Amino acid sequence: MIIAISIIAVAALGYYAYSGSIPEQTASIGVDMPDLVPPDVDLPEPPAPVLPPTAEQPG
């Protein structure tokens, strides 16, 4: 019985918190920055991957 009452209390508290009954103050920061455009850099092609030599199987 106590568990059921606890669940109802938590649900009611959650509804009360998210229904907007509690006044909230939100801060907004307005920063006026120009759009940063990355420079167009032509990079050389990377070298082809080289697989390491396989270990010789003793036999």
Buried (B, 14 or more C-beta within 10 A) or exposed (E): EEEEEEEEEEEEEEEEEEEEEEEEEEEEEEEEEEEEEEEEEEEEEEEEEEEEEEEEEEE
